[in-house]
Amino acid sequence: MLTMARSAQPNKALVSERIQKLIKVLSNGVYEREETIKLCLLAALSGESVFLLGPPGIAKSLIAKRLIQAFDNSKFFDYLMTRFSTPEEVFGPLSIQELKDNGKYVRLTEGYLPTAQVVFLDEIWKAGPAILNTLLTVVNERTFKNGQDVLPVPMRLLITASNELPEEDSGLEALFDRMLVRVFVNRIQEKQNFKAMLMGEGPTIQEIEPGLAITDEEYETWQAHIDDVRLGEDIFEKIYQLKSMIEQRAEAGEDFASEDSELYISDRRWKKSVRLLKASAFYNGRDAINPLDILLLQDCLWHSPESRHVVSSIINEFAVQKAFNQEVAQESANEAQRIIDDVHDEICSELCVTFTRETMMRKEWFKSDFSTARRYNVNHNPRMIKLVMLQHNPSVSEQESGDSRWVYVDGDEFEKKIKTGQCDIYGFVNKNTHLCRLQFEVDAQNRLVIKDIANRSVLVGIAGGNGVSDAQQQLWQLEAEKASNKIVDAEHNLKISRSSFHGAFPHNFINAELPVLIEQSISTASDSVHELKLVIDKSVFRISHLSEYFV
């Protein structure tokens, strides 16, 4: 029978569409509990257990009651635990008749946990050891020992709830670790939702339309196919990246007051979590896990309120940097920035005008050798010198739009005025024949700079002497082209990231906030790379023509 079930491949697209409709129906009229219902349904569809943490009176039991309607002809069992709860109240009373007739301790399980498909146990940590030990066996093995018989338990979803976590060294760690999906359920936050709840507004769940609820045969068939979903090598690497991020944060220990790390995650939990990701892929109509599935681990890896916040922040960081390889594009952009900055630094170091500083009569004077500066005859003035901008700029004059490449100023007047460390002087920008007021100063490193229209300092060289050699020009140009190629790589990687991100949808279970963050991260990175590309293109153009500017 198992072979027949596995051979009948379900139509994954139809399964995904059906699950989407089921989520919509189950979430109808449940204020701010949609994400919890999604996760609970995914846990049920993969045979895992859920722990809901939250204060009393926030509809935790309602969530469980909604989930039973996802399954056709299923039974529901719920119970509020107390310190005085007995196994009979959970697993069924002993059969007096069986004890009298055959001397056997056999429970009447009909209507109790061993015969239910969906189970809700509130205030779970208040139960005694007799209940919890039996429950652990049920969760682990999906069996219940009733007298001499070992009975299969049809439970598809166990939802436990409490307003607190199990105390340390209470012996409850093993059961808590079996609660794979852990969700913090808060009070209603949005004003309109709160009002609608008070007013009793909003639709309530109706009868599920025929064919939407999941039958026993479908459930068993789907379970068999979940394990066929692939965990690709690239996805494994991403999961390992996430694991490393969590371990690094745990080793840092800065997020927790106690010495014991609250970010310890057992190998069993990792393994069970990956099966949950496979289930997510299957019920989204896919044959393999994708990066959006990995983000579901946000609700699988925490152990305390503190670790929940830490895991959430790590998942957010992972989502916006690594999930769709956004950091690969960022690394290429950073490398491009580094290369072009190194080229600029070398150009400025080689070509910028420098000064020596002297103190005379309590005044500072700045001196530089202008004797090798070439003189130009501009607008009938043969004393003009050519000062070259070594960095791109919006312009050094309001009268001249666009990048300023060089300026002409009267050499004798300039040499006299700049001795004070700053000066305003009239000159010509690029090939413009209109006089412009220009502002120069000597910076803290005793280098000559000109102020652009945004009052930023632009380093300046002077035409004359040996100028720029062909060999040096070619070397700088090659480096600038490397930066340009890195930007092309970044743009290409971002296109791949965006395509992979859009190809990861539809997704029935992911928290809607995370895809928004990812979309924003890709858009922000694209804008940043585009701006950097414009800067580098201007730098490449300037560097490729630098020798011409010094002529």
Secondary structure as GFF3:
##gff-version 3
##sequence-region A 1 551
A	DSSP	alpha_helix	2	7	.	.	.	ID=ss1
A	DSSP	alpha_helix	12	27	.	.	.	ID=ss2
A	DSSP	alpha_helix	34	46	.	.	.	ID=ss3
A	DSSP	beta_strand	49	53	.	.	.	ID=ss4
A	DSSP	alpha_helix	60	68	.	.	.	ID=ss5
A	DSSP	beta_strand	76	80	.	.	.	ID=ss6
A	DSSP	alpha_helix	87	91	.	.	.	ID=ss7
A	DSSP	alpha_helix	96	102	.	.	.	ID=ss8
A	DSSP	three_ten_helix	113	115	.	.	.	ID=ss9
A	DSSP	beta_strand	118	122	.	.	.	ID=ss10
A	DSSP	three_ten_helix	124	126	.	.	.	ID=ss11
A	DSSP	alpha_helix	129	141	.	.	.	ID=ss12
A	DSSP	beta_strand	143	146	.	.	.	ID=ss13
A	DSSP	beta_strand	149	152	.	.	.	ID=ss14
A	DSSP	beta_strand	157	162	.	.	.	ID=ss15
A	DSSP	alpha_helix	173	178	.	.	.	ID=ss16
A	DSSP	beta_strand	181	184	.	.	.	ID=ss17
A	DSSP	alpha_helix	191	199	.	.	.	ID=ss18
A	DSSP	alpha_helix	216	226	.	.	.	ID=ss19
A	DSSP	alpha_helix	233	252	.	.	.	ID=ss20
A	DSSP	alpha_helix	267	283	.	.	.	ID=ss21
A	DSSP	alpha_helix	291	294	.	.	.	ID=ss22
A	DSSP	three_ten_helix	295	299	.	.	.	ID=ss23
A	DSSP	alpha_helix	305	321	.	.	.	ID=ss24
A	DSSP	alpha_helix	326	351	.	.	.	ID=ss25
A	DSSP	beta_strand	356	360	.	.	.	ID=ss26
A	DSSP	beta_strand	363	367	.	.	.	ID=ss27
A	DSSP	beta_strand	375	378	.	.	.	ID=ss28
A	DSSP	beta_strand	381	389	.	.	.	ID=ss29
A	DSSP	beta_strand	406	410	.	.	.	ID=ss30
A	DSSP	alpha_helix	411	417	.	.	.	ID=ss31
A	DSSP	three_ten_helix	418	420	.	.	.	ID=ss32
A	DSSP	beta_strand	422	429	.	.	.	ID=ss33
A	DSSP	beta_strand	436	442	.	.	.	ID=ss34
A	DSSP	beta_strand	448	451	.	.	.	ID=ss35
A	DSSP	beta_strand	457	462	.	.	.	ID=ss36
A	DSSP	alpha_helix	470	503	.	.	.	ID=ss37
A	DSSP	alpha_helix	513	544	.	.	.	ID=ss38
A	DSSP	alpha_helix	546	549	.	.	.	ID=ss39
###
